[in-house]
Structure formats: structure tokens, C-alpha cells
Amino acid sequence: MVEALRAIDFPATWCRVDEIPVLLSKLDGIAAIVLARVRYDATVAALIVAARSRGIKLLYDCDDLVFDSSYVHLLLDTLDLDTRPAALFDQWFAYVGRIEATAKLCDGGIATNQGLATKLGDVVDGTVRVVPNFLNRLQQEASEQLLRAKVASGFKSDKPTLVGYFSGTPSHRRDFAVAIPALVRLLQKDSQIRIRIVGYMDDIGPLLGFSDQLERVPLLNWVALQKSVAEVDINIAPLQDNDFTNCKSDLKYFEAASVGTWTIASPTVPFRDAIGAPGGQPLGRLCQADEWDEALEEAVSLVRSQERYAAAVDAAIDGIRTRYGWNQSTDRIGEAIGDQSSSVF
């Protein structure tokens, strides 16, 4: 967000929590401070008191449902954590509670979708604005380069069809489990399918039996991630259906779409808004829990038909750039901040 604002000469900067002591001496001239997923402690409290004494607007920014302690048990269940040890609740109530404590002291908030904004509005004392996630400048430039290479090749490939799951952390076990049975059936009947799993996904169940058709890739930085996403033919984003997952953003869709990769996603609210919205040309489809076989077979057929797939990418890509480009959300950010003359994130 700071990068996007600076591109229009809007004065903005950012700092880390451990730099707050320095920031405290430089508050003059600052009109708004955005606290992004910041946990409460004495230093944060000092910043809030100092900001309030100067009339500086305080906004809380969060992209996950981790600011309301009433959702802790749902969060742990969604992450498939063993909820028997009491110490786990000590850890997570402390984590969420400190975020909640900071948010409650803010004058408003910023969230990545309307569902999350509604829930954040129950915690902060003021208006919550929606600023969807988007690509940063370097990420978009890298994506454009990767996309041009695919377009120049006509999307032709003599390699097996590659299906990618970009999990990040092992906490997505239950999400991935939504698609595993259909992936197994696809591997069983098509020897030209490969599965790429990126991140620390340690529990893949029956997929372990297909080691010759399976690629494991460690966690990647966000530029290398775009290259890996570009290399797969089909990106999958399975999710459980609950309040926590419906507050996640659609970044797994637009990161893939920006490099010309088809996505199959569970129909959470953000994915429905991105892929299922009427009138658009999405580069993917929504998939109910019982539709994964159909969706995978449809996608395999599409990506193996290079002309059809090239046409689908061509029809969708301008809309992707407009919606998720690094400099396309500056108006939303300015409205969220209140069009202040100077701000810190």
C-alpha cells in the first residue's frame, strides 16, 4: 500500500514495531497511523497514547479473522491443531487477544473483503473500509514477464500436465484434504498428470503412494512463487467452508491468473466474488466439494487444448491487471485513510 501511495506522491512510509521508539519522536505532521496486525504491548500502548494526544487517526489493518477471541476455537479447528492441550489455548488466546486489544483502541479499520470488514467493525471503534489484496510492483513485473513467455510459446508444452497446490504452511491440511480424493483418482487414470505441492504440507494422505508423479517444493519467496505458479498448468485452492475461510482473501486466484494459470477454487465468498462474479472473464472456476473430479477433468482438457486456453487467458488478463494491479487501488487506500496529508503504516 505504501508503494502504491508513493507512486501518486502521497506521503506514506512504514516501520516495524521495534522502530516505534524512533517513530514516537517523529509524530509531528503525521495524520494517520495504520497498525497492520500489530499485537498489544507497552510500546504499542505508548504509540497509541501519543498519537491520540496529537489527534492522529489510528486504523487497524488485518487480512485474517484473528482479531476476535470468540473465534479462537474455530481457528484452531480450521488449522487442524490438536485442541486437547490447554497450553495451546494459552498461546492462541494470547496471540488473538493482543491483536484484539490493539484493534479496540483504533478509530477504524482496513480489511481485504467485506465479510472480514464486517467482523472487524464489531471490534474497532469506527468505520472499516475494504482494500482488497493486490500485487506489488515487482511481483507484477515478474508476473508479466512470465506471462509473456507463456504467450510467446502458444502455451505449448511437451511435459506432463502439472497441477499445483501452494499451501505455504502445514496449517492447511484440512483444506487440502477437500481435493485429495479427486487428485488420487486423476493420478490413477492419467499417467501424464503430475502434482506439485509447495510449502510445508506434511500430511498428504494417499498421495504418498504416487511418489513418481509427485513434486515437493519448499516454501518460496513471493517472486520465486510466481515462477512456480507460472510453471503449473492448473492451480487448486481448496478450502473448508466456515467463517474463518470465508474471510480469507482471493490472492491464490489472482497470483495464478496474473501468470496465465487456471485456478480451481472452493466457493468461499472472496473466490465467488473474484471468479463467479457475473460479467467478468475469470481464469478459473468455482468448485463445490463434490465437483472436484469434474473440475479437474475439465481443466486438464482445457489446458491441453492450447488454442482454447490461450483464448481464455487473452480474454481474462486485462481484467486481472485492472483489478489486481499494483497501482489500481490507490483511490481505495486514500478513502480508507481519509485522504490524509501524511501517514504511516
C-alpha positions, 0 to 999 in steps of 0.5 A: 500500500505504501508503494502504491501511495508513493507512486501518486506522491502521497506521503506514506512510509512504514516501520516495524514495531521495534522502530516505534521508539524512533517513530514516537519522536517523529509524530509531528505532521503525521495524520494517520497511523495504520497498525497492520496486525500489530499485537498489544504491548507497552510500546504499542500502548505508548504509540497509541497514547501519543498519537491520540494526544496529537489527534492522529487517526489510528486504523487497524489493518488485518487480512485474517479473522484473528482479531476476535477471541470468540473465534479462537476455537474455530481457528484452531479447528480450521488449522487442524491443531490438536485442541486437547492441550490447554497450553495451546489455548494459552498461546492462541488466546494470547496471540488473538487477544493482543491483536484484539486489544490493539484493534479496540483502541483504533478509530477504524479499520482496513480489511481485504473483503467485506465479510472480514470488514464486517467482523472487524467493525464489531471490534474497532471503534469506527468505520472499516473500509475494504482494500482488497489484496493486490500485487506489488510492483515487482511481483507484477513485473515478474508476473508479466514477464512470465506471462509473456513467455507463456504467450510467446510459446502458444502455451505449448508444452511437451511435459506432463500436465502439472497441477499445483497446490501452494499451501505455504504452511502445514496449517492447511491440511484440512483444506487440502484434504477437500481435493485429495480424493479427486487428485488420487483418482486423476493420478490413477487414470492419467499417467501424464498428470503430475502434482506439485505441492509447495510449502510445508504440507506434511500430511498428504494422505494417499498421495504418498503412494504416487511418489513418481508423479509427485513434486515437493517444493519448499516454501518460496519467496513471493517472486520465486512463487510466481515462477512456480505458479507460472510453471503449473498448468492448473492451480487448486485452492481448496478450502473448508467452508466456515467463517474463518475461510470465508474471510480469507482473501482471493490472492491464490486466484489472482497470483495464478491468473496474473501468470496465465494459470487456471485456478480451481477454487472452493466457493468461499465468498472472496473466490465467488466474488473474484471468479463467479462474479457475473460479467467478468472473464475469470481464469478459473472456476468455482468448485463445490466439494463434490465437483472436484473430479469434474473440475479437474477433468475439465481443466486438464482438457482445457489446458491441453487444448492450447488454442482454447486456453490461450483464448481464455487467458487473452480474454481474462488478463486485462481484467486481472491487471485492472483489478489486481494491479499494483497501482489500481487501488490507490483511490481505495487506500486514500478513502480508507485513510481519509485522504490524509496529508501524511501517514504511516503504516 
